[in-house]
């Protein structure tokens, strides 16, 4: 299991769509910037069949330093929760990782 970088992803998308790498890079970066902007404004992002990103508030708590056993207060903070969607769940359960996309199924085109 390896790591795929943003550059690798951009190269794959450019090859799959026969678009220039610079155009794909701009589109991917704009998408990521908008995801960050929407989440920072407290909005929930739903990508049907892919998954849902939402902000969760973690309560403040008291933690313990494992070396010194000193109790330390940890302030409240916001985190991003991701819930896996149907197509991703199916791809993860599938041995080869392929997503079975049926172009005749128009339900994936709704609310894009």
C-alpha positions in Angstrom: 0.0 0.0 0.0 1.6 3.3 -1.1 0.9 6.9 -1.0 -0.7 8.9 -3.8 0.2 12.6 -3.8 -1.8 15.5 -5.3 0.7 15.5 -8.2 0.1 11.8 -8.9 -3.7 12.4 -8.8 -3.4 15.4 -11.2 -1.3 13.3 -13.6 -3.9 10.5 -13.6 -6.8 12.8 -14.1 -5.0 14.6 -16.9 -4.3 11.3 -18.7 -7.8 10.0 -18.2 -9.5 13.2 -19.5 -6.9 14.2 -22.1 -6.7 17.7 -20.6 -3.5 19.7 -20.1 -1.9 19.1 -16.7 -2.0 22.8 -15.8 -5.7 23.0 -16.4 -6.3 19.9 -14.2 -4.0 21.3 -11.5 -5.9 24.6 -11.4 -9.3 22.7 -11.2 -8.1 20.3 -8.4 -6.6 23.2 -6.4 -9.7 25.2 -6.8 -11.8 22.3 -5.6 -9.6 21.7 -2.5 -9.6 25.5 -1.7 -13.4 25.5 -1.9 -13.7 22.4 0.3 -11.5 24.2 2.9 -13.5 27.4 2.6 -16.9 25.7 3.0 -15.8 23.7 6.0 -14.2 26.7 7.7 -17.6 28.5 7.3 -19.2 25.6 9.2 -20.9 24.1 6.1 -21.5 20.4 5.6 -20.2 19.0 2.3 -22.1 16.1 0.8 -20.8 14.3 -2.3 -23.5 11.8 -3.1 -22.2 8.2 -3.2 -18.7 9.4 -2.3 -19.1 10.7 1.3 -19.8 13.6 3.6 -17.5 16.0 5.3 -18.7 17.8 8.4 -17.2 19.8 11.3 -17.4 18.4 14.8 -16.7 20.2 18.0 -14.5 18.3 20.5 -15.1 19.1 24.1 -12.3 20.3 26.4 -10.8 17.5 28.5 -8.1 16.6 30.9 -5.4 14.4 29.5 -2.3 12.8 31.1 1.3 13.1 30.0 2.4 9.4 29.7 6.0 10.2 30.7 5.4 12.4 33.7 1.8 11.3 34.5 1.1 15.0 34.9 -2.5 16.0 34.2 -2.8 18.5 31.3 -5.9 20.5 30.2 -6.7 20.0 26.5 -8.8 22.8 25.0 -11.9 22.4 22.9 -11.2 22.2 19.1 -12.9 21.6 15.8 -12.2 18.5 13.7 -13.4 17.3 10.4 -15.4 14.0 10.3 -15.7 12.1 7.0 -18.4 9.5 6.5 -17.9 7.1 3.6 -20.5 7.0 0.9 -22.0 4.1 -1.0 -19.6 3.9 -4.0 -16.5 4.3 -1.9 -17.7 1.7 0.6 -18.3 -0.7 -2.3 -14.9 0.0 -3.8 -13.2 -0.6 -0.5 -15.0 -3.9 0.0 -14.1 -4.9 -3.6 -10.8 -6.8 -3.8 -9.4 -4.9 -6.8 -10.6 -1.5 -5.5 -12.4 -0.7 -8.8 -15.6 1.4 -8.6 -18.4 -0.2 -10.6 -20.0 2.8 -12.3 -23.2 2.3 -14.2 -23.7 5.2 -16.7 -27.4 4.3 -17.0 -27.8 4.9 -13.3 -28.6 8.6 -13.2 -28.9 8.9 -9.4 -25.2 9.8 -9.2 -25.9 12.9 -11.4 -28.3 14.4 -8.9 -27.2 17.2 -6.6 -23.6 17.2 -8.0 
